[in-house]
Amino acid sequence: MARTQGSHSGITGPRVRAVALRLFAKGGYAAVSMRAIAAEVGVQAGALYNYTPDKQSLLFDLMQSHMADLLAEAPLDAGAAPPEQLRQFVEFHIRFHADRPDAVFIAYMELRNLTRENFARIEELRRAYEDRLEAILRAGVASGDFGVADTRIATFAIIAMLTGVNTWFRAGGRLSLKEVTAQYWDMVQKAVAKAD
Amino acid sequence: MARTQGSHSGITGPRVRAVALRLFAKGGYAAVSMRAIAAEVGVQAGALYNYTPDKQSLLFDLMQSHMADLLAEAPLDAGAAPPEQLRQFVEFHIRFHADRPDAVFIAYMELRNLTRENFARIEELRRAYEDRLEAILRAGVASGDFGVADTRIATFAIIAMLTGVNTWFRAGGRLSLKEVTAQYWDMVQKAVAKAD
């Protein structure tokens, strides 16, 4: 079963990432060694370094690709009316996060374990995502659809509210994700509405 | 400067807790040793065990007293109209959490490091706090003041939104905490309002 290093890396890479994601989410970055990741992948510890230079790079890679996916998949329909754009954003945000609880958990929990430079790069991506929502809110204020005093604060409030779904929602529970999303959309819609 | 063990514990206890809180918040529970806590307090590692049986007890103690303070200080004014009770809750929640960022950070970040039994006890306290807010929302639905389809979901949404302030608010920034609170109250108030 000898393989060239190239094909070996190609097969192992996604598995290393999946294992690292699961172990970091379960035990925390600080408590998980490269040796433990290698053992779970089923390779020698040394073989891991064919894939990643170190544990920090692995963490950064996981967080960066999570944020890159978020930005790539977020709806961007500048032609739609602001309330419709906001609805799409709310539905997307809840679904995207519900689909990848481990990656979301790490994206919040392990920020403190990034080097200063890596932290700055992740923050830049997070900021870019927040800017997407803020642009929708600004457009809605300009069009007269929304009544938001400070679009930056409303952005933070809405994202925190929506991401919170991950802390309590369990598939197969009292409500489906679709029902939950409808209720969050109702609250968000009202929260940004013009006061009577 | 010899002291009896009793007075020694009395003086050292609050300091041990303060140091543990700061170190756990900074480096994470898993990465902080009892030895490191002792060094920062300025005592021998063995002396720490006069105060706490182990690191798990120290973590649990910090989280439990945080939740106990939260419950003890939360406004409970069942005589007031539901919108007024909700306003008091929102103002209290933001201020209480802004005042103790390290304890809040740990209360969320270190849940996974509690033993199963300790986790269950902290969850019980958290549930009791959530129940306070849900009781206000239910009262407001009953009185016709609020239009909330599911008071449990609205409870989760509001708490996540308000706690999120801690992730971005810095004293001395663009807005005062009072101004920020006023904007969150505006959004919460609208989010639970009856639809037109």
Interface residues (C-beta under 8 A of the other chain):
Chain A: K26 G27 G28 A30 A31 M109 R112 N113 A149 D150 I153 A154 F156 A157 I158 I159 A160 M161 T163 G164 V165 T167 W168 L175 V180 Q183 Y184 D186 M187 V188 K190 A191 V192 A193 A195 D196
Chain B: K26 G27 G28 A30 A31 M109 R112 N113 A149 D150 I153 A154 F156 A157 I158 I159 A160 M161 T163 G164 V165 T167 W168 L175 V180 Q183 Y184 D186 M187 V188 K190 A191 V192 A193 A195 D196
